Amino acid sequence: MLAMERARYIVGKLEKNKVVLVAELSKEMNVSEETIRKDLEKLEKQEQICRVHGGAYLKEGYGNETSVNVREQIYQEEKTALGRQCVKFIEKNEIIILDCSTTARYIARAIGESGLKVTVITNSLATAYELSQNSQVRVLMLGGELDRNTGSFNGSLVLEALERYHADKVFLSSAGISAEAGITDYRQNEADVRRKMICQADQCYFVADRTKIGRHAAFIVGDFGAVQHLIVEQPIEGDLALKKKLEEARVTVTSCVQPQRPEEPTERKEEE
């Protein structure tokens, strides 16, 4: 099979399943895994896909949003680390808002691991279920119309319900954060809910794996002034414009992976 034919096959499978695995593609097309990785690298350079460890997923956009079941398979180790990092900022007996992102579910799991006694407000079925296993956590569910693609409740009923709550902190993730647009989302109803969540909390923590940095979508959730903390998977080094915006807005940035400091040269001792 020629490279062009493999590319068409990969894109076709992604359009159907939203995610592909290197090992599966290698068997299906009878080529080496290294060949598949090179194919995926080319497609990523063409901005058709996003690569992850062991596979790739279709680049999101309007009408092509990845379902929650697929997104839960992406960057599991990284989101686990992000969830555990978030818990370091949560105090006993605090009231927390978690949105419908898959990242929020990992935060919920980390809360369970920590044994913290807290109250969590959420519009996510998966997050509520994760927390329901922990008797230390009081769960307040925001109801409305169920969006099966995201496994969450959205709409006017959720916005009205949020009016009745006040939280210490909100942890959220969305389509991305960029210097040009701030925090944005793919869908207006989710952007509206996240914007309201920010309004109902004293502090806002935006949580981002590497796929969120520098990315923007159509609907604005908030500008940099709406966020006090940015929790990222790894240091923001390449996006200088974003770093400048964050510094100007005095957003505290915390990374799961600490940047490596260059080793200081050791002075050579003179021979006696």
MIDOSE-1310 file (N, C-alpha, C; in nm, 2 decimals, decimal comma, always signed):
residues 272
mlam	+0,08/-0,12/+0,00/+0,00/+0,00/+0,00/+0,09/+0,12/+0,00; +0,06/+0,22/-0,09/+0,14/+0,34/-0,10/+0,11/+0,43/+0,01; +0,20/+0,53/+0,03/+0,19/+0,62/+0,14/+0,06/+0,70/+0,13; +0,02/+0,74/+0,01/-0,10/+0,82/-0,01/-0,22/+0,74/+0,03
erar	-0,22/+0,61/-0,01/-0,33/+0,52/+0,02/-0,34/+0,50/+0,17; -0,23/+0,49/+0,24/-0,23/+0,47/+0,38/-0,29/+0,59/+0,45; -0,25/+0,71/+0,40/-0,30/+0,83/+0,46/-0,45/+0,84/+0,45; -0,51/+0,80/+0,33/-0,65/+0,81/+0,31/-0,72/+0,71/+0,40
yivg	-0,66/+0,59/+0,42/-0,71/+0,49/+0,51/-0,72/+0,53/+0,65; -0,61/+0,60/+0,69/-0,60/+0,64/+0,83/-0,70/+0,75/+0,86; -0,71/+0,85/+0,77/-0,81/+0,96/+0,79/-0,95/+0,90/+0,78; -0,98/+0,81/+0,70/-1,11/+0,75/+0,69/-1,15/+0,68/+0,82
klek	-1,05/+0,61/+0,88/-1,08/+0,54/+1,00/-1,10/+0,64/+1,12; -1,02/+0,75/+1,11/-1,04/+0,85/+1,22/-1,17/+0,92/+1,21; -1,22/+0,94/+1,09/-1,35/+1,00/+1,07/-1,46/+0,91/+1,13; -1,44/+0,78/+1,12/-1,54/+0,69/+1,17/-1,52/+0,67/+1,32
nkvv	-1,40/+0,65/+1,37/-1,38/+0,61/+1,51/-1,32/+0,72/+1,60; -1,28/+0,83/+1,54/-1,22/+0,94/+1,61/-1,08/+0,92/+1,66; -1,04/+0,79/+1,68/-0,91/+0,76/+1,74/-0,86/+0,64/+1,67; -0,72/+0,63/+1,65/-0,66/+0,51/+1,59/-0,54/+0,48/+1,67
lvae	-0,50/+0,35/+1,67/-0,38/+0,30/+1,74/-0,28/+0,25/+1,64; -0,15/+0,28/+1,67/-0,04/+0,24/+1,58/-0,04/+0,09/+1,56; -0,05/+0,02/+1,67/-0,04/-0,13/+1,66/-0,15/-0,19/+1,57; -0,27/-0,14/+1,58/-0,38/-0,18/+1,50/-0,37/-0,15/+1,35
lske	-0,32/-0,03/+1,32/-0,30/+0,02/+1,18/-0,19/-0,06/+1,12; -0,09/-0,10/+1,20/+0,02/-0,18/+1,15/-0,02/-0,31/+1,10; -0,11/-0,38/+1,18/-0,16/-0,51/+1,14/-0,26/-0,50/+1,02; -0,34/-0,40/+1,02/-0,44/-0,39/+0,92/-0,38/-0,36/+0,78
mnvs	-0,27/-0,28/+0,78/-0,21/-0,24/+0,65/-0,08/-0,32/+0,62; -0,05/-0,41/+0,71/+0,07/-0,50/+0,69/+0,20/-0,42/+0,67; +0,22/-0,32/+0,75/+0,34/-0,24/+0,75/+0,39/-0,23/+0,89; +0,52/-0,18/+0,90/+0,58/-0,17/+1,03/+0,51/-0,06/+1,11
eeti	+0,52/-0,07/+1,25/+0,47/+0,04/+1,33/+0,55/+0,17/+1,31; +0,68/+0,16/+1,27/+0,76/+0,28/+1,24/+0,70/+0,35/+1,12; +0,66/+0,27/+1,02/+0,60/+0,33/+0,90/+0,47/+0,41/+0,94; +0,39/+0,35/+1,02/+0,26/+0,41/+1,07/+0,29/+0,54/+1,14
rkdl	+0,39/+0,54/+1,23/+0,43/+0,66/+1,30/+0,47/+0,77/+1,21; +0,55/+0,74/+1,10/+0,59/+0,84/+1,01/+0,46/+0,89/+0,93; +0,37/+0,80/+0,90/+0,25/+0,85/+0,83/+0,17/+0,95/+0,92; +0,16/+0,91/+1,05/+0,09/+1,00/+1,14/+0,16/+1,13/+1,16
ekle	+0,29/+1,13/+1,16/+0,37/+1,25/+1,17/+0,34/+1,35/+1,06; +0,33/+1,29/+0,94/+0,30/+1,37/+0,82/+0,16/+1,43/+0,83; +0,07/+1,35/+0,87/-0,07/+1,40/+0,88/-0,08/+1,51/+0,99; +0,00/+1,50/+1,09/+0,00/+1,60/+1,20/+0,05/+1,73/+1,14
kqeq	+0,16/+1,72/+1,06/+0,22/+1,84/+1,00/+0,12/+1,91/+0,91; +0,03/+1,83/+0,85/-0,07/+1,89/+0,76/-0,19/+1,94/+0,85; -0,18/+1,93/+0,98/-0,28/+1,97/+1,08/-0,42/+1,90/+1,06; -0,41/+1,77/+1,02/-0,53/+1,69/+1,00/-0,56/+1,61/+1,13
icrv	-0,46/+1,58/+1,20/-0,47/+1,50/+1,32/-0,38/+1,55/+1,44; -0,40/+1,49/+1,55/-0,32/+1,52/+1,67/-0,26/+1,38/+1,72; -0,13/+1,37/+1,73/-0,07/+1,25/+1,77/-0,07/+1,24/+1,92; -0,08/+1,12/+1,97/-0,06/+1,09/+2,11/+0,02/+0,96/+2,12
hgga	+0,06/+0,93/+2,24/+0,14/+0,81/+2,26/+0,07/+0,68/+2,21; +0,12/+0,61/+2,11/+0,06/+0,49/+2,07/-0,05/+0,51/+1,96; -0,08/+0,63/+1,92/-0,19/+0,65/+1,82/-0,21/+0,80/+1,79; -0,33/+0,83/+1,75/-0,37/+0,96/+1,71/-0,52/+0,98/+1,72
ylke	-0,56/+1,11/+1,72/-0,70/+1,13/+1,72/-0,73/+1,25/+1,62; -0,85/+1,26/+1,57/-0,89/+1,35/+1,47/-0,88/+1,49/+1,53; -0,83/+1,59/+1,46/-0,82/+1,73/+1,50/-0,96/+1,78/+1,51; -1,00/+1,83/+1,63/-1,13/+1,88/+1,65/-1,17/+2,01/+1,59
gygn	-1,29/+2,03/+1,57/-1,35/+2,15/+1,51/-1,50/+2,14/+1,51; -1,56/+2,24/+1,46/-1,71/+2,24/+1,46/-1,77/+2,12/+1,39; -1,86/+2,04/+1,45/-1,91/+1,93/+1,39/-1,83/+1,80/+1,40; -1,71/+1,82/+1,45/-1,62/+1,71/+1,46/-1,56/+1,69/+1,60
etsv	-1,64/+1,73/+1,70/-1,60/+1,72/+1,84/-1,59/+1,58/+1,88; -1,47/+1,54/+1,95/-1,45/+1,41/+1,99/-1,54/+1,37/+2,11; -1,60/+1,26/+2,11/-1,69/+1,22/+2,21/-1,62/+1,20/+2,34; -1,69/+1,20/+2,45/-1,63/+1,18/+2,58/-1,56/+1,05/+2,60
nvre	-1,62/+0,94/+2,54/-1,57/+0,81/+2,55/-1,43/+0,80/+2,48; -1,41/+0,87/+2,37/-1,28/+0,87/+2,30/-1,18/+0,96/+2,37; -1,23/+1,08/+2,42/-1,14/+1,17/+2,49/-1,08/+1,11/+2,62; -1,16/+1,02/+2,68/-1,11/+0,95/+2,80/-0,99/+0,86/+2,77
qiyq	-0,97/+0,82/+2,64/-0,86/+0,73/+2,61/-0,73/+0,81/+2,58; -0,74/+0,95/+2,57/-0,63/+1,03/+2,53/-0,55/+1,09/+2,65; -0,42/+1,07/+2,65/-0,33/+1,13/+2,75/-0,38/+1,09/+2,89; -0,40/+0,96/+2,91/-0,45/+0,92/+3,04/-0,34/+0,94/+3,15
eekt	-0,22/+0,91/+3,12/-0,11/+0,93/+3,23/-0,10/+1,08/+3,26; -0,10/+1,17/+3,15/-0,09/+1,31/+3,17/-0,20/+1,37/+3,25; -0,32/+1,32/+3,22/-0,44/+1,38/+3,29/-0,45/+1,33/+3,44; -0,39/+1,21/+3,46/-0,38/+1,16/+3,60/-0,29/+1,25/+3,67
algr	-0,18/+1,29/+3,61/-0,08/+1,38/+3,68/-0,14/+1,52/+3,70; -0,22/+1,56/+3,60/-0,29/+1,69/+3,62/-0,39/+1,69/+3,73; -0,46/+1,58/+3,74/-0,56/+1,57/+3,85/-0,50/+1,57/+3,98; -0,39/+1,50/+4,00/-0,32/+1,50/+4,13/-0,26/+1,63/+4,16
qcvk	-0,21/+1,71/+4,06/-0,16/+1,84/+4,08/-0,27/+1,93/+4,13; -0,39/+1,92/+4,07/-0,50/+2,01/+4,11/-0,54/+1,99/+4,26; -0,54/+1,86/+4,30/-0,58/+1,83/+4,44/-0,49/+1,90/+4,54; -0,37/+1,93/+4,50/-0,27/+2,00/+4,59/-0,33/+2,14/+4,63
fiek	-0,42/+2,20/+4,55/-0,47/+2,33/+4,57/-0,61/+2,33/+4,64; -0,66/+2,21/+4,67/-0,79/+2,19/+4,74/-0,77/+2,17/+4,89; -0,84/+2,25/+4,97/-0,84/+2,23/+5,11/-0,96/+2,16/+5,16; -0,94/+2,10/+5,28/-1,05/+2,03/+5,35/-1,17/+2,12/+5,36
neii	-1,29/+2,06/+5,34/-1,42/+2,13/+5,35/-1,45/+2,24/+5,25; -1,37/+2,25/+5,15/-1,40/+2,35/+5,05/-1,51/+2,30/+4,95; -1,57/+2,40/+4,89/-1,67/+2,37/+4,79/-1,61/+2,39/+4,65; -1,61/+2,29/+4,57/-1,54/+2,29/+4,44/-1,64/+2,27/+4,32
ildc	-1,62/+2,34/+4,21/-1,70/+2,32/+4,09/-1,61/+2,25/+3,99; -1,66/+2,14/+3,93/-1,59/+2,07/+3,83/-1,68/+2,07/+3,70; -1,62/+2,10/+3,59/-1,70/+2,11/+3,46/-1,71/+1,97/+3,40; -1,75/+1,96/+3,27/-1,78/+1,83/+3,21/-1,66/+1,78/+3,13
stta	-1,55/+1,84/+3,14/-1,43/+1,79/+3,07/-1,38/+1,65/+3,12; -1,31/+1,58/+3,04/-1,26/+1,45/+3,08/-1,15/+1,48/+3,19; -1,08/+1,59/+3,18/-0,98/+1,62/+3,28/-1,05/+1,63/+3,42; -1,17/+1,68/+3,43/-1,24/+1,69/+3,55/-1,26/+1,56/+3,62
ryia	-1,28/+1,45/+3,54/-1,30/+1,32/+3,59/-1,17/+1,27/+3,66; -1,06/+1,31/+3,61/-0,93/+1,27/+3,67/-0,91/+1,35/+3,80; -0,95/+1,47/+3,80/-0,95/+1,55/+3,92/-1,03/+1,49/+4,03; -1,15/+1,44/+3,99/-1,24/+1,37/+4,08/-1,18/+1,25/+4,14
raig	-1,11/+1,17/+4,05/-1,05/+1,05/+4,09/-0,93/+1,08/+4,19; -0,86/+1,19/+4,17/-0,75/+1,23/+4,26/-0,81/+1,28/+4,39; -0,92/+1,34/+4,39/-0,99/+1,38/+4,51/-1,02/+1,25/+4,60; -1,07/+1,15/+4,53/-1,10/+1,02/+4,60/-0,97/+0,96/+4,66
esgl	-0,86/+0,97/+4,58/-0,74/+0,91/+4,63/-0,69/+0,99/+4,75; -0,71/+1,12/+4,76/-0,66/+1,20/+4,86/-0,73/+1,18/+5,00; -0,86/+1,14/+4,99/-0,94/+1,13/+5,11/-0,99/+1,26/+5,16; -0,99/+1,36/+5,08/-1,03/+1,49/+5,12/-1,19/+1,50/+5,14
kvtv	-1,23/+1,57/+5,25/-1,37/+1,58/+5,27/-1,41/+1,72/+5,21; -1,48/+1,71/+5,09/-1,52/+1,84/+5,02/-1,66/+1,82/+4,96; -1,71/+1,94/+4,91/-1,83/+1,94/+4,84/-1,80/+1,97/+4,69; -1,86/+1,89/+4,60/-1,83/+1,91/+4,46/-1,96/+1,94/+4,38
itns	-1,96/+2,04/+4,31/-2,07/+2,08/+4,22/-2,03/+2,04/+4,08; -2,11/+1,97/+4,00/-2,07/+1,93/+3,87/-2,19/+1,91/+3,78; -2,17/+1,93/+3,65/-2,28/+1,89/+3,55/-2,24/+1,77/+3,47; -2,14/+1,70/+3,51/-2,09/+1,58/+3,44/-2,14/+1,45/+3,51
lata	-2,20/+1,36/+3,43/-2,24/+1,23/+3,48/-2,12/+1,15/+3,53; -2,02/+1,14/+3,45/-1,90/+1,06/+3,48/-1,83/+1,11/+3,60; -1,82/+1,24/+3,62/-1,76/+1,30/+3,74/-1,84/+1,27/+3,86; -1,97/+1,29/+3,85/-2,06/+1,26/+3,96/-2,05/+1,11/+4,00
yels	-2,05/+1,02/+3,91/-2,04/+0,88/+3,94/-1,91/+0,85/+4,01; -1,80/+0,91/+3,95/-1,67/+0,88/+4,01/-1,67/+0,93/+4,16; -1,73/+1,04/+4,19/-1,73/+1,09/+4,32/-1,83/+1,02/+4,41; -1,93/+0,96/+4,35/-2,03/+0,89/+4,43/-1,98/+0,76/+4,51
qnsq	-1,86/+0,72/+4,46/-1,79/+0,61/+4,53/-1,72/+0,64/+4,66; -1,72/+0,78/+4,68/-1,64/+0,83/+4,80/-1,74/+0,89/+4,90; -1,75/+0,83/+5,02/-1,84/+0,89/+5,12/-1,80/+1,02/+5,18; -1,67/+1,05/+5,16/-1,62/+1,18/+5,21/-1,66/+1,30/+5,13
vrvl	-1,71/+1,28/+5,01/-1,74/+1,38/+4,91/-1,90/+1,40/+4,90; -1,94/+1,52/+4,92/-2,08/+1,56/+4,90/-2,09/+1,60/+4,76; -2,18/+1,54/+4,68/-2,20/+1,57/+4,54/-2,33/+1,65/+4,51; -2,32/+1,76/+4,45/-2,43/+1,84/+4,40/-2,44/+1,84/+4,25
mlgg	-2,54/+1,77/+4,19/-2,55/+1,75/+4,05/-2,63/+1,86/+3,99; -2,58/+1,92/+3,88/-2,65/+2,03/+3,80/-2,73/+1,96/+3,69; -2,86/+1,96/+3,70/-2,94/+1,89/+3,60/-2,99/+1,98/+3,49; -3,04/+1,92/+3,38/-3,08/+1,99/+3,26/-3,10/+1,89/+3,16
eldr	-3,08/+1,93/+3,03/-3,09/+1,83/+2,92/-2,96/+1,76/+2,90; -2,96/+1,63/+2,89/-2,84/+1,55/+2,88/-2,79/+1,56/+2,74; -2,66/+1,59/+2,73/-2,58/+1,58/+2,60/-2,51/+1,45/+2,61; -2,55/+1,35/+2,53/-2,49/+1,22/+2,53/-2,35/+1,22/+2,48
ntgs	-2,32/+1,32/+2,39/-2,18/+1,32/+2,33/-2,08/+1,36/+2,44; -2,12/+1,44/+2,53/-2,02/+1,48/+2,64/-2,05/+1,42/+2,77; -2,17/+1,35/+2,78/-2,21/+1,29/+2,91/-2,23/+1,40/+3,02; -2,29/+1,51/+2,97/-2,31/+1,62/+3,07/-2,45/+1,69/+3,05
fngs	-2,48/+1,77/+3,15/-2,61/+1,85/+3,14/-2,57/+1,99/+3,11; -2,64/+2,05/+3,01/-2,61/+2,19/+2,97/-2,75/+2,26/+2,95; -2,74/+2,39/+2,92/-2,86/+2,47/+2,89/-2,90/+2,56/+3,00; -3,02/+2,62/+2,98/-3,07/+2,72/+3,07/-3,09/+2,67/+3,21
lvle	-3,13/+2,55/+3,23/-3,16/+2,49/+3,36/-3,03/+2,48/+3,44; -2,92/+2,45/+3,38/-2,79/+2,44/+3,45/-2,75/+2,58/+3,49; -2,76/+2,68/+3,40/-2,73/+2,82/+3,43/-2,81/+2,87/+3,55; -2,94/+2,84/+3,55/-3,02/+2,88/+3,66/-2,98/+2,81/+3,79
aler	-2,95/+2,68/+3,78/-2,91/+2,61/+3,90/-2,78/+2,67/+3,96; -2,69/+2,71/+3,88/-2,56/+2,76/+3,92/-2,58/+2,89/+4,00; -2,69/+2,96/+3,97/-2,72/+3,09/+4,04/-2,73/+3,06/+4,19; -2,77/+2,94/+4,23/-2,80/+2,91/+4,37/-2,68/+2,87/+4,45
yhad	-2,56/+2,86/+4,38/-2,44/+2,81/+4,45/-2,33/+2,91/+4,45; -2,24/+2,89/+4,55/-2,12/+2,97/+4,56/-2,01/+2,87/+4,59; -1,90/+2,88/+4,52/-1,79/+2,78/+4,54/-1,66/+2,86/+4,58; -1,57/+2,78/+4,64/-1,44/+2,84/+4,67/-1,35/+2,84/+4,54
kvfl	-1,36/+2,73/+4,47/-1,27/+2,72/+4,35/-1,35/+2,64/+4,24; -1,32/+2,68/+4,12/-1,37/+2,60/+4,00/-1,25/+2,56/+3,92; -1,25/+2,43/+3,88/-1,15/+2,37/+3,80/-1,21/+2,33/+3,67; -1,16/+2,39/+3,56/-1,22/+2,36/+3,43/-1,12/+2,35/+3,32
ssag	-1,16/+2,28/+3,21/-1,08/+2,27/+3,09/-1,17/+2,29/+2,97; -1,12/+2,33/+2,86/-1,21/+2,35/+2,74/-1,13/+2,32/+2,62; -1,17/+2,38/+2,50/-1,10/+2,36/+2,38/-0,96/+2,40/+2,38; -0,93/+2,52/+2,45/-0,79/+2,56/+2,46/-0,78/+2,70/+2,52
isae	-0,65/+2,74/+2,53/-0,62/+2,87/+2,58/-0,51/+2,93/+2,49; -0,53/+3,05/+2,44/-0,43/+3,11/+2,35/-0,42/+3,26/+2,38; -0,31/+3,31/+2,33/-0,28/+3,45/+2,35/-0,38/+3,54/+2,27; -0,43/+3,49/+2,16/-0,52/+3,56/+2,08/-0,66/+3,57/+2,13
agit	-0,71/+3,47/+2,20/-0,85/+3,46/+2,23/-0,88/+3,43/+2,38; -0,78/+3,40/+2,46/-0,80/+3,36/+2,60/-0,85/+3,22/+2,60; -0,95/+3,19/+2,69/-1,01/+3,06/+2,70/-1,13/+3,05/+2,61; -1,13/+2,95/+2,53/-1,24/+2,93/+2,43/-1,29/+2,79/+2,43
dyrq	-1,41/+2,77/+2,36/-1,48/+2,64/+2,36/-1,54/+2,62/+2,22; -1,56/+2,49/+2,19/-1,62/+2,46/+2,06/-1,77/+2,48/+2,05; -1,84/+2,47/+2,17/-1,99/+2,48/+2,17/-2,03/+2,60/+2,26; -2,13/+2,67/+2,21/-2,18/+2,79/+2,28/-2,24/+2,75/+2,42
nead	-2,32/+2,64/+2,42/-2,38/+2,61/+2,55/-2,28/+2,57/+2,66; -2,17/+2,50/+2,62/-2,07/+2,46/+2,71/-1,99/+2,59/+2,76; -1,96/+2,68/+2,66/-1,89/+2,80/+2,69/-1,98/+2,88/+2,79; -2,11/+2,89/+2,77/-2,20/+2,96/+2,87/-2,19/+2,90/+3,01
vrrk	-2,19/+2,77/+3,02/-2,19/+2,71/+3,15/-2,06/+2,73/+3,22; -1,95/+2,72/+3,14/-1,82/+2,74/+3,20/-1,80/+2,88/+3,25; -1,85/+2,98/+3,17/-1,84/+3,12/+3,21/-1,92/+3,14/+3,34; -2,03/+3,08/+3,35/-2,11/+3,10/+3,47/-2,04/+3,03/+3,59
micq	-1,98/+2,92/+3,57/-1,91/+2,85/+3,68/-1,80/+2,94/+3,73; -1,73/+3,01/+3,64/-1,62/+3,10/+3,68/-1,68/+3,21/+3,77; -1,80/+3,27/+3,73/-1,86/+3,37/+3,81/-1,90/+3,33/+3,95; -1,94/+3,20/+3,97/-1,99/+3,15/+4,09/-1,88/+3,10/+4,19
adqc	-1,75/+3,12/+4,15/-1,64/+3,07/+4,23/-1,54/+3,19/+4,26; -1,48/+3,18/+4,38/-1,38/+3,28/+4,42/-1,25/+3,27/+4,34; -1,21/+3,15/+4,30/-1,09/+3,14/+4,23/-1,11/+3,04/+4,11; -1,05/+3,07/+4,00/-1,06/+2,98/+3,88/-0,93/+2,92/+3,84
yfva	-0,93/+2,79/+3,83/-0,81/+2,71/+3,78/-0,84/+2,66/+3,65; -0,76/+2,70/+3,55/-0,78/+2,63/+3,41/-0,67/+2,53/+3,40; -0,72/+2,41/+3,36/-0,63/+2,29/+3,36/-0,61/+2,25/+3,22; -0,48/+2,23/+3,17/-0,46/+2,21/+3,03/-0,35/+2,11/+3,01
drtk	-0,38/+2,00/+2,93/-0,27/+1,92/+2,88/-0,21/+1,99/+2,75; -0,11/+1,93/+2,69/-0,04/+1,99/+2,58/-0,13/+2,03/+2,46; -0,24/+1,95/+2,44/-0,32/+1,98/+2,33/-0,40/+2,11/+2,34; -0,41/+2,16/+2,46/-0,49/+2,29/+2,48/-0,41/+2,41/+2,46
igrh	-0,28/+2,40/+2,48/-0,20/+2,52/+2,48/-0,19/+2,58/+2,33; -0,22/+2,71/+2,32/-0,21/+2,78/+2,19/-0,33/+2,75/+2,10; -0,43/+2,67/+2,15/-0,54/+2,64/+2,06/-0,66/+2,73/+2,10; -0,74/+2,76/+2,00/-0,86/+2,84/+2,02/-0,97/+2,79/+1,94
aafi	-1,09/+2,82/+1,99/-1,22/+2,78/+1,92/-1,31/+2,91/+1,90; -1,43/+2,89/+1,86/-1,51/+3,00/+1,82/-1,57/+3,08/+1,94; -1,60/+3,01/+2,05/-1,68/+3,07/+2,16/-1,59/+3,10/+2,28; -1,59/+3,23/+2,32/-1,51/+3,27/+2,43/-1,57/+3,24/+2,56
vgdf	-1,49/+3,17/+2,65/-1,53/+3,14/+2,79/-1,49/+3,26/+2,88; -1,37/+3,31/+2,86/-1,32/+3,42/+2,94/-1,19/+3,47/+2,90; -1,15/+3,59/+2,94/-1,02/+3,64/+2,91/-0,92/+3,60/+3,02; -0,80/+3,65/+3,02/-0,70/+3,61/+3,12/-0,73/+3,66/+3,26
gavq	-0,81/+3,77/+3,26/-0,85/+3,82/+3,39/-0,94/+3,74/+3,47; -1,01/+3,64/+3,40/-1,10/+3,55/+3,46/-1,03/+3,43/+3,53; -0,90/+3,41/+3,51/-0,83/+3,30/+3,56/-0,72/+3,35/+3,66; -0,71/+3,28/+3,77/-0,61/+3,31/+3,87/-0,49/+3,21/+3,86
hliv	-0,53/+3,09/+3,82/-0,43/+2,98/+3,81/-0,44/+2,90/+3,68; -0,32/+2,87/+3,63/-0,32/+2,78/+3,51/-0,23/+2,66/+3,55; -0,29/+2,54/+3,54/-0,22/+2,41/+3,57/-0,20/+2,34/+3,44; -0,07/+2,32/+3,41/-0,04/+2,26/+3,28/+0,04/+2,13/+3,30
eqpi	+0,04/+2,05/+3,20/+0,11/+1,93/+3,20/+0,27/+1,95/+3,20; +0,31/+2,04/+3,12/+0,45/+2,07/+3,11/+0,47/+2,22/+3,09; +0,59/+2,28/+3,12/+0,61/+2,42/+3,11/+0,58/+2,48/+2,97; +0,53/+2,60/+2,97/+0,50/+2,67/+2,85/+0,62/+2,74/+2,80
egdl	+0,70/+2,68/+2,71/+0,82/+2,74/+2,67/+0,81/+2,79/+2,53; +0,75/+2,73/+2,44/+0,74/+2,77/+2,30/+0,65/+2,88/+2,27; +0,54/+2,90/+2,34/+0,44/+3,00/+2,31/+0,48/+3,13/+2,39; +0,56/+3,21/+2,34/+0,61/+3,33/+2,41/+0,50/+3,43/+2,43
alkk	+0,41/+3,44/+2,33/+0,30/+3,54/+2,33/+0,20/+3,50/+2,45; +0,17/+3,37/+2,46/+0,09/+3,32/+2,57/+0,15/+3,35/+2,71; +0,28/+3,32/+2,72/+0,35/+3,34/+2,84/+0,35/+3,49/+2,88; +0,36/+3,58/+2,78/+0,35/+3,72/+2,81/+0,22/+3,76/+2,86
klee	+0,11/+3,71/+2,80/-0,03/+3,74/+2,84/-0,05/+3,69/+2,98; -0,01/+3,58/+3,01/-0,03/+3,52/+3,15/+0,05/+3,60/+3,25; +0,17/+3,65/+3,22/+0,25/+3,73/+3,31/+0,18/+3,86/+3,33; +0,13/+3,92/+3,23/+0,06/+4,05/+3,24/-0,07/+4,04/+3,32
arvt	-0,14/+3,93/+3,31/-0,26/+3,91/+3,39/-0,23/+3,86/+3,53; -0,10/+3,83/+3,56/-0,06/+3,78/+3,69/-0,13/+3,64/+3,72; -0,13/+3,56/+3,62/-0,18/+3,42/+3,63/-0,07/+3,33/+3,68; -0,10/+3,26/+3,79/+0,00/+3,17/+3,85/+0,00/+3,04/+3,76
vtsc	+0,12/+3,01/+3,71/+0,13/+2,89/+3,63/+0,20/+2,78/+3,70; +0,14/+2,66/+3,71/+0,20/+2,55/+3,78/+0,21/+2,43/+3,68; +0,32/+2,37/+3,67/+0,34/+2,26/+3,58/+0,37/+2,13/+3,66; +0,31/+2,02/+3,60/+0,33/+1,89/+3,66/+0,48/+1,85/+3,64
vqpq	+0,54/+1,89/+3,53/+0,68/+1,86/+3,50/+0,76/+1,99/+3,52; +0,85/+1,99/+3,62/+0,94/+2,10/+3,64/+1,04/+2,12/+3,54; +1,07/+2,24/+3,49/+1,17/+2,26/+3,39/+1,31/+2,23/+3,44; +1,39/+2,17/+3,35/+1,52/+2,13/+3,40/+1,61/+2,25/+3,39
rpee	+1,69/+2,27/+3,50/+1,78/+2,38/+3,50/+1,92/+2,33/+3,45; +1,98/+2,42/+3,37/+2,11/+2,38/+3,31/+2,21/+2,36/+3,43; +2,29/+2,26/+3,41/+2,39/+2,23/+3,52/+2,50/+2,34/+3,52; +2,53/+2,38/+3,64/+2,63/+2,48/+3,65/+2,77/+2,42/+3,63
pter	+2,85/+2,48/+3,55/+2,99/+2,42/+3,53/+3,07/+2,41/+3,66; +3,13/+2,30/+3,68/+3,21/+2,29/+3,80/+3,35/+2,34/+3,77; +3,40/+2,41/+3,87/+3,54/+2,46/+3,85/+3,64/+2,34/+3,87; +3,73/+2,34/+3,78/+3,84/+2,24/+3,79/+3,94/+2,28/+3,89
keee	+3,97/+2,19/+3,98/+4,08/+2,22/+4,08/+4,21/+2,22/+4,01; +4,29/+2,31/+4,06/+4,43/+2,32/+4,00/+4,51/+2,20/+4,06; +4,59/+2,14/+3,98/+4,67/+2,03/+4,03/+4,78/+2,09/+4,12; +4,80/+2,02/+4,23/+4,90/+2,06/+4,33/+5,04/+2,02/+4,28
